[in-house]
Amino acid sequence: MSGGFLSLEGVRKEFGGVFVVDAFNLEVAQGEFVSFLGPSGCGKTTTLRMVAGFEQPTSGTIRLAGKDVTFTKPNDRNIGMVFQSYALFPNMTVGRNVGFGLKVRGRPKAEIDARVKEMLDLVQMPQLETRYPYQLSGGQQQRVALARALAIRPQVLLLDEPLSALDAKIRVELRGEIQRIQRDLQITTVYVTHDQEEALSISDRIVVMSAGRMEQVGKPFEIYNFPATTFVASFVGTLNQLRCQVVDPVGGRLAHDGQEFRTATPVEAPDGSTVVAMLRPEELHFGQVDGENQMVGEVVSVTFLGALVRIQLSVGPARLTLDALNERRLTLPKVGDRQTVSFPPHAVWVMPAA
Amino acid sequence: MTISAAPLPRAAEPPAAEAPAKGNRFSSWMIFLVVGIYFLLPLAATFYWSLRAEKGKLGFEAYRRLFSDTGFLPAFSESIVNAVAAITLSLLIIVPTAYWVRLRMPKLRPVVEFITLLPFVIPAVVLVFGIIRLYGRPPLLLTATYDSSRVLLVCVYAALSFPYMFRSVDNGLRAMDVRSLTEAALSLGANWVTILRDVIFPNLRVAVLSGALLTFAIVIGEFTIALFMAQHTLGPYMANLTRSKVYEPSAMAIVAFAITWAAMGMIAYISRERKHR
């Protein structure tokens, strides 16, 4: 298949006979924002580096705007890249850093100056043109790196964990900036991160990767609410996993530690078999609610997270995590309390037990 | 009689801890003094001797005679040109090599480091005879004329500078994120020459200067190789001077020291400037 602006077809990468990326197929539409999400060592950065041209695939094809660029040199691809370590040239001022790509292209000085100004305005740093990188904060340096990558008007923008080295507040702020700029410029963007919140908040689509393979490709809503594999379900967001016996597959009835509950749809497993029931912490709430499943457990921890309060209960051998929205009237349970929690049948999905 | 249960004052402890510190400081000063005397006494004696050229009074007559000697300035300028040429050649070889090894072949680094250390292992006399035997016969015959020998001498000096130059440049490269900087430049469309010239080299300025000044300090007074290759540089000039003059050799030694120390001072100053940055 070959319909995307950026397409990776059967891309595989081996290092010393061991594959780090395998069977990678992806079509990225023009102007789309796609994130590669996965734990360290899952191959997301290697895939990004193959798109940039810093690594060559062992097999497979990479196309950009219909042209095969699999073996095109990185300096001939017209791809902008932002690095985790900013990679600003320490010997150059902000202005010279931003104008570097245009200078090596031999553009006239007037054009370079105008583009530098335009880009620094875009990243909201118009007054810092004469500063050196060491005179800037981490967040400012990353804005300059973004401006530099965009100044060459790249066909694709690649961002390799660009916010990982920044503190939490700046990270959220800059995340919004990247999203705004990407939407304004409608530039095709591939973003690598291990931070699920970052990927969920910023992307049009997410590619969840594990051990060099694509686990699932989908919109953030789909990835979070309809994970295709156990890995995706557990890696994206917090997940409760309960090993259960199937009591009535057609009626969707399951039992964990002698407590029965049901799912909204029939369970595709034989009667008496073991499955894993999964549900998100935010689907659980204290007390009994008519028409919902109920379970009783003992509170083992209460963690205040600001906007949320995370409570863990032990239900037989399993732990259930419940996220309650914080409000001033909230009465927090105490450790050791026995509490009833409710959750709707549609919140439960079932996967085969490993 | 009441037995007091009050705890002993804790303030009593620090003086006990200070005692060894004082002892340490004294021995440190003693070592510094002894080493200082060991190094400075011969230098002071040489300087004193160089001031005694005029009978009955101390003065700079030996220096005046040295600088007005017709052989001094040509030998001095030839050594400077040789040093600058050797530094340039060494940089052209070492910077791309060290950069490429760090970027693409890090496993080869110990091998390259060993090769650059060879000038330390091979004595200068052995080195010069080897060079003359290798390059002094057809088809190369680089020792046929004075100028071709001089080219060969510059090449040898460049090789002599490898241990200093490689270490300086390699340390400079270690201090920067070579891979990210290179990849950032590549993604912006730069070729390898541009990357080396505009990104890597300027950021190695301090390291390069340190290596260059060390090389300069070594080459400026080098004697053995220059003598065997029949070059009229400062080293052989100094040796000749000792045979025919009394006070001028000491003046010359002080001048050579001053040049070396100036080079070292500049390295220290530049390094400090970088640290401030």
Interface residues (C-beta under 8 A of the other chain):
Chain A: A52 G53 F54 K73 P74 N75 D76 R77 N78 I79 G80 M81 F83 S85 A87 L88 F89 P90 N91 F100 G101 V104 R105 Y134 A145 R148 A149 I152 L158
Chain B: M176 D177 S180 L181 E183 A184 A185 L186 S187 L188 G189 A190 N191 T194 D198 V199 P202 N203 R205 R277
